[in-house]
Amino acid sequence: MENQIKESLISLLDSIKRSDGPGVSEHMARVDELLTVNRSKIHPQLAHFLGNRSYAKALQFLEAGR
């Protein structure tokens, strides 16, 4: 599940860099969905970053392996 979140974050941040509005919307919705469904299963710090839409920090957290 964390891999899905990580992949979605990478895609989202890439869409932001490319100014791809539809891509941003799609990937943001996917990240929100993953958070909603898995909130109780993920690390509280990751949930905090995702809930506050601190996507770069969330990706750094995942890449650091906690």
C-alpha positions in Angstrom: 0.0 0.0 0.0 2.9 2.4 0.7 4.2 1.6 -2.7 0.9 2.6 -4.3 1.0 5.9 -2.3 4.6 6.5 -3.4 3.9 5.8 -7.0 0.9 8.1 -6.9 2.9 10.9 -5.3 5.6 10.6 -7.9 3.0 10.8 -10.7 1.3 13.8 -8.9 4.6 15.7 -8.5 5.5 15.0 -12.1 2.1 16.3 -13.3 2.6 19.4 -11.2 6.1 20.0 -12.8 4.6 19.6 -16.2 1.6 21.9 -15.4 -0.7 19.0 -16.4 -4.0 20.1 -14.8 -6.0 16.9 -15.5 -3.0 14.8 -14.4 -2.8 16.8 -11.1 -6.5 16.3 -10.5 -6.3 12.6 -11.2 -3.3 11.8 -9.1 -4.4 14.1 -6.2 -7.8 12.2 -6.1 -5.9 8.9 -6.1 -3.7 10.0 -3.2 -6.7 11.3 -1.3 -8.5 7.9 -1.9 -5.5 5.9 -0.7 -5.3 8.1 2.4 -9.0 7.7 3.2 -9.0 3.9 2.7 -5.7 3.2 4.5 -5.5 6.0 7.2 -5.6 3.5 10.1 -2.9 1.3 8.5 -0.3 4.0 7.6 2.3 5.7 9.8 0.7 8.8 11.6 3.4 11.1 10.3 2.7 10.0 6.7 -1.1 10.5 7.3 -0.3 14.0 8.6 1.7 14.9 5.5 -0.9 13.5 3.1 -3.8 15.1 5.0 -2.1 18.5 4.8 -1.2 18.0 1.2 2.5 18.2 1.9 3.2 15.8 -0.9 6.9 16.4 -1.2 7.4 15.8 2.5 5.3 12.6 2.2 7.4 11.3 -0.6 10.6 12.1 1.3 9.2 10.3 4.3 8.5 7.2 2.2 11.9 7.3 0.5 13.7 7.6 3.8 12.0 4.4 4.9 10.9 6.1 8.2 
